[in-house]
């Protein structure tokens, strides 16, 4: 005899409902993960573009400062600043200059001939 549906176990009746709810949760979780991942990609793209802009600005500032430094180091600009500040500096006289000669290092002496690590016997060398 077949059993009546009213007398079936509760686990059997709720099985398909649990499977459907698990499947829905899996799909919803995947969708939420996908949206989160896309959001993170957008956030990282914004960070990259901001840092590229910052790098470009720093490179531009560096070029400007390098040009400014080169101008400030020029002899004409230095003479002008000396006159502006009234420092009383003049070019060095020939008697004030001292020429220093850098000594040439002595060549190392070769006391031992270079070592030969591998060699062929004389019998193998002749064709």
C-alpha contacts under 8 A as a table, 3 or more apart, distances in Angstrom:
res1	aa1	res2	aa2	distance
3	X	7	X	7.12
3	X	8	X	7.56
4	X	7	X	5.58
4	X	8	X	7.01
5	X	8	X	5.30
8	X	12	X	6.93
8	X	13	X	7.28
9	X	12	X	5.54
9	X	13	X	6.78
10	X	13	X	5.17
10	X	14	X	6.19
11	X	14	X	5.27
11	X	15	X	5.86
12	X	15	X	5.27
12	X	16	X	7.96
13	X	16	X	7.15
13	X	17	X	7.93
14	X	17	X	5.19
14	X	18	X	6.11
15	X	18	X	5.17
15	X	19	X	6.25
16	X	19	X	5.03
16	X	20	X	6.15
17	X	20	X	5.13
17	X	21	X	6.13
18	X	21	X	5.10
18	X	22	X	6.02
19	X	22	X	5.12
19	X	23	X	6.15
20	X	23	X	5.08
20	X	24	X	6.16
21	X	24	X	4.99
21	X	25	X	6.13
22	X	25	X	5.07
22	X	26	X	6.13
23	X	26	X	5.04
23	X	27	X	6.23
24	X	27	X	5.18
24	X	28	X	6.03
25	X	28	X	5.03
25	X	29	X	5.90
26	X	29	X	5.14
26	X	30	X	6.14
27	X	30	X	5.12
27	X	31	X	6.19
28	X	31	X	5.06
28	X	32	X	6.15
29	X	32	X	5.10
29	X	33	X	6.06
30	X	33	X	5.04
30	X	34	X	6.10
31	X	34	X	5.05
31	X	35	X	6.26
32	X	35	X	5.21
32	X	36	X	6.11
33	X	36	X	5.07
33	X	37	X	6.05
34	X	37	X	5.13
34	X	38	X	6.25
35	X	38	X	5.15
35	X	39	X	6.15
36	X	39	X	5.03
36	X	40	X	6.22
37	X	40	X	5.09
37	X	41	X	6.27
38	X	41	X	5.06
38	X	42	X	6.32
39	X	42	X	5.17
39	X	43	X	6.21
40	X	43	X	4.96
40	X	44	X	6.14
41	X	44	X	5.14
41	X	45	X	6.13
42	X	45	X	5.03
42	X	46	X	6.28
43	X	46	X	5.21
43	X	47	X	6.35
44	X	47	X	4.97
44	X	48	X	6.15
45	X	48	X	5.08
45	X	49	X	6.26
46	X	49	X	5.24
46	X	50	X	6.10
47	X	50	X	5.13
47	X	51	X	6.10
48	X	51	X	5.20
48	X	52	X	6.08
49	X	52	X	5.02
49	X	53	X	6.17
50	X	53	X	5.17
50	X	54	X	6.18
51	X	54	X	4.88
51	X	55	X	6.01
52	X	55	X	5.00
52	X	56	X	6.13
53	X	56	X	5.11
53	X	57	X	6.18
54	X	57	X	5.11
54	X	58	X	6.17
55	X	58	X	5.06
55	X	59	X	6.14
56	X	59	X	5.09
56	X	60	X	6.20
57	X	60	X	5.06
57	X	61	X	6.15
58	X	61	X	5.00
58	X	62	X	5.98
59	X	62	X	4.96
59	X	63	X	6.23
60	X	63	X	5.17
60	X	64	X	6.33
61	X	64	X	5.10
61	X	65	X	6.11
62	X	65	X	5.13
62	X	66	X	6.02
63	X	66	X	5.09
63	X	67	X	6.22
64	X	67	X	5.23
64	X	68	X	6.15
65	X	68	X	4.89
65	X	69	X	6.02
66	X	69	X	5.09
66	X	70	X	6.18
67	X	70	X	5.11
67	X	71	X	6.23
68	X	71	X	5.12
68	X	72	X	6.21
69	X	72	X	5.05
69	X	73	X	6.18
70	X	73	X	5.21
70	X	74	X	6.41
71	X	74	X	5.37
71	X	77	X	6.97
72	X	77	X	5.83
72	X	78	X	6.83
73	X	77	X	6.90
73	X	78	X	6.59
74	X	77	X	5.40
74	X	78	X	6.28
75	X	78	X	5.01
75	X	79	X	6.11
76	X	79	X	5.27
76	X	80	X	6.25
77	X	80	X	5.02
77	X	81	X	6.22
78	X	81	X	5.14
78	X	82	X	6.20
79	X	82	X	5.09
79	X	83	X	6.33
80	X	83	X	5.23
80	X	84	X	6.18
81	X	84	X	4.92
81	X	85	X	6.07
82	X	85	X	5.34
82	X	86	X	5.90
82	X	87	X	5.60
82	X	88	X	7.22
82	X	89	X	6.81
83	X	86	X	4.95
83	X	87	X	6.82
83	X	88	X	7.49
92	X	96	X	6.14
92	X	97	X	6.96
93	X	96	X	5.31
93	X	97	X	6.92
94	X	97	X	5.55
95	X	98	X	7.88
110	X	113	X	7.08
116	X	119	X	7.21
120	X	124	X	6.45
120	X	125	X	6.72
121	X	124	X	5.65
121	X	125	X	6.79
122	X	125	X	5.28
122	X	126	X	6.93
123	X	126	X	6.03
124	X	127	X	7.53
